[in-house]
Amino acid sequence: MTSWSTSLATLYYGILADAVDWRSFTSGPVVDLGGGNGHVAIDLATRFPSLEFIVQDLLPNESAFKATVPPEPVSRVTYQVQDAFNPQPEDLEPSAYFLKAVFHDWPDIACIQILKILVSKMLKFGSTVIMMDQCLQEGKFPLYFEGVIRHSDIFMFSLFGAKERTLPEWEAMFATAHSRLRLEKAVQPSGSESAVMQFAIT
Ligand SMILES: C[S@@+](CC[C@H](N)C(=O)[O-])C[C@H]1O[C@@H](n2cnc3c(N)ncnc32)[C@H](O)[C@@H]1O
């Protein structure tokens, strides 16, 4: 993961920044759930100075990466040790949850469990869920990307009993977590096998 987050992942920063109207998420922090060492949150905080981020992860990842980044934007990025399967902190009023390369590590049943926890905040605070993850576009994709995702699908299944998903599969999974949880926007940037998807309670 360290090698990935310091090399390939940087390619995604610009794609992600352009795919979402980040400036609209000022009513509360954006929570980067499963955010690892916080490299994405720190990049977004650098680009969008009006935003605050909370990086939640099972493992305390704070010190090593943060120490390499200037104080601004680091002051707007805080860290919480949080298990995604546990209730979210009561005093947290998030404008959005952001999950990058998290759900593809888990089978539907586990993702739905996580989503149901987020739904309670979405209902209360109107929070959005933004996700950047692999999204198989059958027949519409350069064969290279289809190969990458199908390979990853087998890899995820062998390691975690998880899988890669098509857009209708993502939508169905979210709708199972809550009947009013709908896809608002999906961006499939050219040059990326990962899509950026935005879900809200309608
Ligand atoms: C594939 S990494 C993605 C990291 C980061 N979002 C990125 O794109 O660079 C998955 C992350 O989920 C975290 N994770 C795994 N199980 C978790 C759990 N139960 N609760 C919270 N985070 C978890 C891992 O520690 C890891 O940082």
The ligand as an SDF file (V2000), in Angstrom:
LIG
                    3D

 27 29  0  0  0  0  0  0  0  0999 V2000
   -7.1430   -0.3640   -0.0410 C   0  0  0  0  0  0  0  0  0  0  0  0
   -6.8100    0.6630    1.3420 S   0  0  0  0  0  0  0  0  0  0  0  0
   -7.3470    2.2460    0.7090 C   0  0  0  0  0  0  0  0  0  0  0  0
   -6.6700    3.3830    1.4180 C   0  0  0  0  0  0  0  0  0  0  0  0
   -7.0160    4.7860    0.8660 C   0  0  0  0  0  0  0  0  0  0  0  0
   -8.4610    5.0140    0.8610 N   0  0  0  0  0  0  0  0  0  0  0  0
   -6.4280    4.9810   -0.5150 C   0  0  0  0  0  0  0  0  0  0  0  0
   -7.1720    4.9940   -1.5000 O   0  0  0  0  0  0  0  0  0  0  0  0
   -5.1960    5.1220   -0.5920 O   0  0  0  0  0  0  0  0  0  0  0  0
   -8.1050    0.1980    2.4790 C   0  0  0  0  0  0  0  0  0  0  0  0
   -8.0200    0.9260    3.8140 C   0  0  0  0  0  0  0  0  0  0  0  0
   -9.1110    0.4730    4.6310 O   0  0  0  0  0  0  0  0  0  0  0  0
   -8.6450    0.3470    5.9700 C   0  0  0  0  0  0  0  0  0  0  0  0
   -9.5430   -0.5770    6.6990 N   0  0  0  0  0  0  0  0  0  0  0  0
   -9.6100   -1.9200    6.6190 C   0  0  0  0  0  0  0  0  0  0  0  0
  -10.5590   -2.4020    7.4430 N   0  0  0  0  0  0  0  0  0  0  0  0
  -11.1210   -1.3230    8.0430 C   0  0  0  0  0  0  0  0  0  0  0  0
  -12.1540   -1.1630    9.0130 C   0  0  0  0  0  0  0  0  0  0  0  0
  -12.8190   -2.2180    9.5170 N   0  0  0  0  0  0  0  0  0  0  0  0
  -12.4530    0.0830    9.4300 N   0  0  0  0  0  0  0  0  0  0  0  0
  -11.7920    1.1660    8.9310 C   0  0  0  0  0  0  0  0  0  0  0  0
  -10.8130    1.0840    8.0060 N   0  0  0  0  0  0  0  0  0  0  0  0
  -10.4760   -0.1510    7.5770 C   0  0  0  0  0  0  0  0  0  0  0  0
   -7.2280   -0.1820    5.8110 C   0  0  0  0  0  0  0  0  0  0  0  0
   -6.4480    0.0360    6.9930 O   0  0  0  0  0  0  0  0  0  0  0  0
   -6.7420    0.6320    4.6070 C   0  0  0  0  0  0  0  0  0  0  0  0
   -6.1570    1.8590    5.0090 O   0  0  0  0  0  0  0  0  0  0  0  0
  1  2  1  0
  2  3  1  0
  2 10  1  0
  3  4  1  0
  4  5  1  0
  5  6  1  0
  5  7  1  0
  7  8  2  0
  7  9  1  0
 10 11  1  0
 11 12  1  0
 11 26  1  0
 12 13  1  0
 13 14  1  0
 13 24  1  0
 14 15  1  0
 14 23  1  0
 15 16  2  0
 16 17  1  0
 17 18  1  0
 17 23  2  0
 18 19  1  0
 18 20  2  0
 20 21  1  0
 21 22  2  0
 22 23  1  0
 24 25  1  0
 24 26  1  0
 26 27  1  0
M  CHG  2   2   1   9  -1
M  END
$$$$
